[in-house]
Amino acid sequence: MTPHATTAQTFVDTGLTWNNSFAALGPAFFTRQPPRPLPAPYPVAQSPGTALLLGLDSTWLQSEDALQVFSGNALPQGGDPLASVYSGHQFGVWAGQLGDGRALLLGEVQTPQGPQEIQLKGSGLTPYSRMGDGRAVLRSSIREYLCSEAMHALGIPSTRALYLCGSPEPVQREAVETAAVVARVAPSFIRFGHFEHFAARGQFDELRQLADYVIERFYPECQDGADCGGPAGNRYAALLQAVSERSAALVAQWQAVGFCHGVLNTDNMSILGLTIDYGPFQFLDHFDPGHICNHSDHQGRYAFGQQPGVVLWNLYRLGQALQPLIGDPAIAMGALESYRTLYPQHFMDRMRAKLGMRCARENDSALIDGILHLLADNAVDYPIFWRRLSHAVASGAFEPVRDLFADRAGFDRWLLSYSELDALDGRAPEPDLMLQSNPHMVLRNHLGEQAIRAAQEGNFSEIQTLQALLERPFDAHPGFEAHAGFPPDWARHIAISCSS
């Protein structure tokens, strides 16, 4: 095909075999439509790691054909683009019908890790766009692209990013920006809100069909209920329990690494326990449980410390949606109890690892609570503290850690308790475990902002630099120390909102 193709009626051989099992659910679940062409697209970034996952030739990813497919100007041969419908609660309020207002599922490909769906975000108007324009902007697309891959490298379940392209097309947000499309990848993009949609409308046949689809493809161990811990014969309660357990593990990882999602609406919750929909996210700079990263969250509903409770609230909404299939409300409530049990266990396991502790010890909860309170009271930089502590345990030199605290006496008291671990049972903290649990590099807001500002001037080199650093977040990167250093003063004034 030529570089001048501008319609999505052109088909391109990607070298992949495409399918779309979601489309087999039927027209109640989606609307078929091609992407809206993106004027004068240009490549911004590609992920070789995600290409490898898909079995996609990385050299093809650099081609003009790839640009045309992932900008929405051409369709992959075998693709079946569609926008799915869902509903949801936004900021705790029922919002009614929502849906893929600016995203299109191109289809899915088979991989050794199972089926992977490929979706274009920012590909134009759909029947579910409501008052939106169907576009994404370069600013937010860079953030989503980088954070998707950063989270994967941290070992946190997430959607992946494959391709990012931009366009000079103007898009109105708080100011006029330029358009972009990000191609993202996941086994499924089904959300809690998909189930809420059919339950709220009384479409119980479709609700059952959706639940059966999810169980058979992604939770086969739940088919007879008892195999994944649920009551025998109640596959839908088993599904609710399995989703609760995955969600508990996910949010524990967020809290341990200091990740704020920003918009934990039910339509932004993955049924597979993935981090999905990177909008006003942030990795903490100084530790503050009350930190609100979303400029639009005026009530602080999605503050960092509120995330475990909000995820449980969202799971209750999922349980409410599945109630017509589960039957007995007591069974549904029982399926949700696993979250209450497992979240604190997962969180404590993560925090012990950050302290170099492989096993639980008596009073370790007091040790963990103690350091978190000290970090908050002293507004200590969260990533730098944990990384310095890891090196201090290895070297025995704790002064660089102590320097982070205004209340040095308070830190010294905590450090004495921490240092006594070895005397208690002969198991000293393990620095290697700490260095594998406390990243040297996370995607701080100011790093993303610097990459965005350069990209808006046509310079994508900082995106490439960040991508390379974030692919190995636990490694030291000589020559790039500033990327893992304290944020500049101007970083505290970066405002991130739902507008993207």
Secondary structure as UniProt FT lines:
FT   TURN            3..4
FT   TURN            8..9
FT   STRAND          11..12
FT   STRAND          18..19
FT   HELIX           21..25
FT   HELIX           27..29
FT   STRAND          30..32
FT   STRAND          42..46
FT   HELIX           48..54
FT   TURN            58..59
FT   HELIX           60..62
FT   HELIX           64..70
FT   TURN            71..72
FT   STRAND          75..76
FT   TURN            77..78
FT   STRAND          82..84
FT   STRAND          87..90
FT   TURN            91..92
FT   STRAND          93..97
FT   STRAND          103..111
FT   TURN            112..113
FT   STRAND          114..121
FT   TURN            127..128
FT   TURN            130..131
FT   STRAND          136..137
FT   HELIX           138..154
FT   STRAND          160..172
FT   STRAND          176..186
FT   HELIX           192..200
FT   TURN            201..202
FT   HELIX           204..218
FT   HELIX           220..222
FT   TURN            223..224
FT   HELIX           226..228
FT   TURN            232..233
FT   HELIX           235..257
FT   STRAND          259..260
FT   HELIX           266..268
FT   TURN            271..272
FT   STRAND          282..283
FT   TURN            289..290
FT   TURN            295..296
FT   TURN            298..299
FT   TURN            301..302
FT   HELIX           304..306
FT   HELIX           307..326
FT   HELIX           329..354
FT   TURN            355..356
FT   TURN            362..363
FT   HELIX           364..377
FT   TURN            378..379
FT   HELIX           382..395
FT   HELIX           399..402
FT   TURN            403..404
FT   HELIX           408..419
FT   HELIX           421..425
FT   HELIX           431..437
FT   HELIX           445..456
FT   TURN            457..458
FT   HELIX           461..470
FT   TURN            473..474
FT   TURN            478..479
FT   HELIX           481..484
FT   HELIX           489..493
//
